[in-house]
Amino acid sequence: MNWQDRIISNPEILSGKAAVKGTRLSVEFILERLASGWTENDLLSNYPRLTREDLQAVYAYAYEGLKDGLLFLPSRYAA
């Protein structure tokens, strides 16, 4: 999955937050919904422009951030 084909950042859209191309849905918003218990089907039903491929791109984008060390556990949560 090449997330760069589906995830964009434009300073004029959502203040430059990473978002799904062709929508005003940020990666942050989608991940927050999933973390709060929404399913992929919930997202796809509520946001008809969103596709399964878009969700895969969101996951790939988040994974790349974790893999490259851009996201990490704050020290206050470390064991």
C-alpha positions as CSV (number, residue, x, y, z in Angstrom):
1,M,0.0,0.0,0.0
2,N,1.4,3.3,-1.1
3,W,-0.3,5.7,1.4
4,Q,1.2,8.7,-0.5
5,D,-1.4,8.2,-3.2
6,R,-4.3,8.7,-0.7
7,I,-3.0,10.8,2.2
8,I,-2.3,14.4,1.6
9,S,-1.3,17.5,3.6
10,N,-2.4,20.9,2.4
11,P,-2.1,24.0,4.6
12,E,-5.4,25.2,3.2
13,I,-7.2,22.1,4.3
14,L,-7.6,21.2,8.0
15,S,-4.6,23.5,8.8
16,G,-2.3,21.1,7.0
17,K,-3.2,18.0,9.0
18,A,-2.7,14.7,7.2
19,A,-6.1,13.9,5.5
20,V,-7.6,11.4,3.1
21,K,-7.4,12.8,-0.4
22,G,-10.8,14.1,-1.7
23,T,-12.2,14.4,1.8
24,R,-12.0,16.7,4.8
25,L,-11.3,13.7,7.1
26,S,-8.0,13.8,8.9
27,V,-6.0,10.7,9.7
28,E,-6.2,11.9,13.4
29,F,-10.1,11.9,13.2
30,I,-10.3,8.5,11.6
31,L,-7.9,7.0,14.2
32,E,-9.8,8.6,17.0
33,R,-13.0,7.1,15.8
34,L,-11.5,3.7,15.6
35,A,-9.9,4.1,19.0
36,S,-13.3,5.0,20.5
37,G,-14.9,1.8,19.2
38,W,-16.1,2.6,15.7
39,T,-15.7,-0.1,13.2
40,E,-14.4,0.2,9.6
41,N,-18.0,-0.4,8.5
42,D,-19.2,2.4,10.8
43,L,-16.8,4.8,9.1
44,L,-17.6,3.6,5.6
45,S,-21.4,3.9,6.3
46,N,-21.1,7.4,7.8
47,Y,-18.6,8.8,5.3
48,P,-19.6,7.5,1.8
49,R,-16.6,9.0,0.1
50,L,-14.3,7.0,2.3
51,T,-13.1,3.6,0.9
52,R,-11.5,0.5,2.4
53,E,-8.3,1.5,0.4
54,D,-8.4,4.9,2.2
55,L,-8.5,3.2,5.5
56,Q,-5.6,0.9,4.5
57,A,-3.7,4.1,3.6
58,V,-4.5,5.6,7.0
59,Y,-3.1,2.4,8.7
60,A,0.0,2.4,6.5
61,Y,0.6,6.1,7.2
62,A,0.4,5.5,11.0
63,Y,2.6,2.4,10.7
64,E,5.3,4.3,8.9
65,G,5.3,7.0,11.6
66,L,5.7,4.4,14.3
67,K,8.3,2.5,12.3
68,D,10.4,5.6,11.7
69,G,10.2,6.7,15.3
70,L,8.1,9.7,14.6
71,L,5.5,8.5,17.1
72,F,6.6,7.1,20.4
73,L,5.3,6.5,23.9
74,P,5.8,9.6,26.1
75,S,8.2,8.9,29.0
76,R,5.4,9.3,31.6
77,Y,3.9,6.1,30.3
78,A,7.1,4.1,30.0
79,A,7.6,1.3,32.5
